Amino acid sequence: MPDFKITPLGAGQDVGRSCILLSMGGKNIMLDCGMHMGFNDERRFPDFSYIVPEGPITSHIDCVIISHFHLDHCGALPYMTEMVGYTGPIYMTHPTKAIAPILLEDMRKVAVERKGESNFFTTQMIKDCMKKVIAVTLHQSVMVDSELEIKAYYAGHVLGAAMFWIRVGSQSVVYTGDYNMTPDRHLGAAWIDKCKPDLLITESTYATTIRDSKRCRERDFLKKVHECVAKGGKVLIPVFALGRAQELCILLETYWERMNLKYPVYFAVGLTEKANNYYKMFITWTNQKIRKTFVQRNMFDFKHIKPFDKGYIDNPGSMVVFATPGMLHAGLSLQIFKKWAPNENNMVIMPGYCVQGTVGHKILNGAKKVEFENRQVIDVKMAVEYMSFSAHADAKGIMQLIQYCEPRNVMLVHGEAAKMEFLKEKIKEEFNIECYTPANGETCVINTPVKIPIDCSSSLLKEEAKKYNSLPPDPKRRRILHGILVIKDNKISLRHIDEHFKEVTGMNRHVIKFTSSIKLDDASTIPAITEKLYALIREKLSEWTVTMGEDLTINVETVSVKVELGPTDLQKNILLSWTNQDEDLGSYILNMLQSLG
């Protein structure tokens, strides 16, 4: 039994720092290479010494696959390529290749601004890292080498996000990265075909959640924002620059237009313009509605949403500000939060998941005071609201994906241990398949059945198609092929016996014909007996093509059945003849008819 190994270096029973090592068929593949937002020390990056104690890791990894541009999936990539030393191929989609370096540079600036930050990559390192990237198109089969094949599928979630199907020999794995099974205001739903992999590695951020209707959440969000600004308060919405930010901007823009509201709405300057340009550039990755209306009106050209200036933080009166990053762990969103938190008229709306260790996670768990590294303590008097506009699949979506691709095994990553355990039991119960939830550094060994590919000759397939062409196609029906199994030049093929015989001997195959007869003492006419036999054979051999000729001969493949007169008018004979290739069928019909004799 060939097996493969999976070891999470990040995202094992944890959200953040996705990095999974997959070893199969003698190949080592790294799935994502992210950083952890909750740590500022060496724990923010995966522990690459697990792969090799020190020095470059190129000879130990065949390729790296990046699912999307979020930093918890690609944030450690320049560190791994330029500082640890990896020069092999890196695969991601075209939008991910275009957007990832912008977010990496933004994160680098934030890290360098902090005191005591060392061992961090430079701008040049980001550029050098991206030169190693090979961009892939959806559904394009890419051969990494002669044995390793990968293919990307649409994942929703954010612009350019992809799930990857990976195959080595007869073994295959699907890695989802982050995905969303329901379309939103700017992206479509994730999709994959019935590829039946040996293992599906799926994120499980919302393993125990079944989200309510999107319309209800949108109404609730708009109502809370409107109520806060109407009483003179300020609303802070921490977001990541691409993805959820665009969805909420479209939502607020449409509402402001409809209600004719004049309260100022701002988006943190810098990334906005670039982000919207990328949406225009990769318009084919957005949903149907945006693609349809794009020529008349670009949904990303906002009338009511203006660029934000740091000087506006202390402005009096109402305002709504979208600021990055989304978990309040650094940058402008944290700066604004510190200023606005002590005022009870203000509000912060957290629209997505926050990892442990971030300010976002602390205030969502009810913290009324937040202490910072410089011993500064902030009182949290502003309203704190959590509204999941998260672009992750919920429990229902995860089950739906399993149903779609029909894996033999499932592995849950990128989730909390207790929630994973609950979903694991549900998966086992509903699909009757094994489910794994390894922790970081823990290796899972998964056995897969031996699959031996066999080439089948076209003449054999044509014959089989002819046999079944009178029946409606049924994928569950067992297909029986009669042929000869040939092992030659390390390949196995199923050949038509005539074809193989001629190739080996240079002669046409000889067929032996068998005949047998049964006596019937039946006063019925020959046509009447033949009709009865025809009905009986059709009933008993429902999967075979049974025909009756004008000469009243019943034919089943090469078996023929004919009723003739016996020595007296009252006695009838049933004559059977068949060839050696249909010996089993001939014997079966003979036994069946002998019971009538």
Beta strands, then each sheet from edge to edge (+ up, - down):
strand 1: 3-10
strand 2: 19-24
strand 3: 27-31
strand 4: 63-65
strand 5: 90-93
strand 6: 133-136
strand 7: 142-143
strand 8: 148-154
strand 9: 162-168
strand 10: 171-175
strand 11: 199-203
strand 12: 234-238
strand 13: 265-268
strand 14: 305-308
strand 15: 319-323
strand 16: 347-350
strand 17: 369-371
strand 18: 377-379
strand 19: 383-386
strand 20: 409-413
strand 21: 434-436
strand 22: 444-447
strand 23: 455-456
strand 24: 484-488
strand 25: 491-495
strand 26: 513-521
strand 27: 546-548
strand 28: 554-556
strand 29: 559-565
strand 30: 571-579
sheet 1: 6+ 5+ 4+ 3+ 2- 1+ 22-
sheet 2: 7+ 8- 9+ 10- 11- 20- 21-
sheet 3: 14+ 13+ 15+ 12+ 16+ 19+
sheet 4: 17+ 18-
sheet 5: 23+ 25+ 24-
sheet 6: 26+ 30- 29+ 28- 27+
end
